[in-house]
């Protein structure tokens, strides 16, 4: 499993367990990358997959938000 796949799985777990609640902003990329022990580039790959699947919504420079889909 690649680092981006591992990060994707961990973020999805956090979303499903309610660590990040619907309609709330995710921590910034720097914070998440540090927590997960990965680079921002690797993190972005995982975030793109979560966006594609509808778990999070990208809001430009404002950041990433948990979608209503997660509950």
C-alpha positions in Angstrom: 0.0 0.0 0.0 1.4 3.4 -0.9 1.7 6.3 1.6 -1.2 8.2 -0.1 -3.4 5.1 0.1 -2.5 4.7 3.8 -3.3 8.4 4.4 -6.6 8.1 2.5 -7.6 5.1 4.7 -6.7 7.0 7.8 -8.6 10.1 6.8 -11.6 8.1 5.8 -11.5 6.3 9.2 -11.4 9.6 11.0 -14.4 10.9 8.9 -16.4 7.7 9.5 -15.7 7.8 13.3 -16.8 11.3 13.6 -13.4 12.8 14.4 -14.1 15.3 11.7 -17.8 16.3 11.8 -19.9 17.1 8.7 -19.8 20.7 7.6 -16.6 21.5 9.5 -13.3 22.5 8.2 -10.5 20.0 8.1 -7.1 20.9 9.6 -4.8 22.5 7.2 -2.5 20.5 4.9 0.6 21.3 6.9 -1.0 20.0 10.1 -2.5 16.9 8.5 0.7 16.0 6.7 2.7 16.3 10.0 0.1 14.2 11.9 0.3 11.5 9.2 4.0 11.7 8.8 3.8 12.4 5.0 4.5 15.2 2.6 1.9 17.7 1.5 2.1 16.3 -2.1 1.2 12.8 -0.8 -1.5 14.2 1.4 -3.0 16.1 -1.6 -3.3 12.8 -3.5 -5.3 11.3 -0.6 -7.5 14.4 -0.3 -8.2 14.4 -4.1 -9.5 10.8 -3.8 -11.8 11.8 -0.8 -13.0 14.8 -2.8 -13.7 12.5 -5.8 -15.7 10.2 -3.6 -17.7 13.1 -2.1 -16.4 12.7 1.5 -14.9 16.2 1.5 -15.4 19.4 -0.4 -12.6 21.7 -1.6 -13.3 25.4 -1.1 -10.5 27.0 -2.9 -8.1 29.0 -0.6 -10.5 28.5 2.3 -9.6 24.9 2.8 -11.3 21.5 2.8 -14.6 20.8 4.5 -16.3 17.6 5.5 -19.3 17.0 3.3 -22.8 16.4 4.5 -22.4 12.8 3.1 -20.4 11.9 6.1 -22.6 11.1 9.1 
